[in-house]
């Protein structure tokens, strides 16, 4: 089975093509901006133009535009190739990458969020979520997060703020997909947001968040 993995939820944009668990083609770039223009050409440059038996894509949280670009590409390619598309949480992949680098242990993922806050989620040594995804101010995060290992774009800032711990400055990388536990994959391609919307119409139901 060939699996195409797409991760464009953060400033990093990456694609990876696997034959079973073997990586046969990939591209990884830290863009900041430009995901919409470069993602499809990155896929097309993979072996066989990236065509796969299934597509796996990051659901976020992260950049609103980046998440949407990745999901649109995954849905479009899945429709064209008549294959299934699955999603996974961005922070779960970061946690899996951290365990692969530092060994099986608890890890809290801390990523840049919106409005000066950080996306935060703890995982145990087996990769299971210990709490739901949250969005915290840096000072609250520094007081509440107690795990020794912290990973993500704000890991170094958090460890510096509390004065203890080990930090791994990581961005999600599609090439590391095989470290992700299978139970995180879902056919529900609803974007994941780490915070509620900034504003909504009076009387409207909360149906979607924003980064």
Steps between C-alpha positions, in 0.01 A plus 500: 500500500618849415418783740535868418541718812438875487581738785459872438339606830796710619780702342647164397359345183584136437389208287611138521423190297524160669496150355362320804734641767789583265551865404543517120473875440461823697537876517523719809515880503459768765304759305317726738276591205437359154351162587218540247741562213755231582312206652364342181832540311673332796259206471539484122879473535471178701540158331197425284387862556418400856212271405411277793245250631409734784569858604569614856491869593550715809179642648669769710506696717731749338475762230140543381618531140750215525244259645246590231755465220602153613143381542392636162793326329431170678130508415565591137762231445291237678207581272717493186674174593189341656680418825428563868623808685576492871599771744715523813563765769811710450601485866477119505762482225728739691463282810584188299808669355611601851465143630694369201784739582501477880352158579167396644399758759230754568522811285305824481478664160505881496445673166451860391130583514292807432487837677820436694381170646650153464333178390568246774434126539663229715558140386615192690789268413277292271372803309157521665357846566502583871277807454314680226665754274507843664606856429683670787685825559876448542498584872216256577666231289827545691316451830284207394730284285711273719631232262876474471493469120342782299488504118388743234565850374463656846670223698819696558306809608297298751799322649682834530197657670470231768874431528486122479448224243623381163386679186477366145433776246300303243278576203271230357665296228310266267815289464457394865145374448578135579565596866137613537277244679235363265213587734543870422390453138140600431277522190352820645681782322359776718777752580620507861519839666661574833280793598143624445420764238583860582149616410168358390154622413262558794314179575716293264622159607870436542576278202857579406813643656784710378869490551 
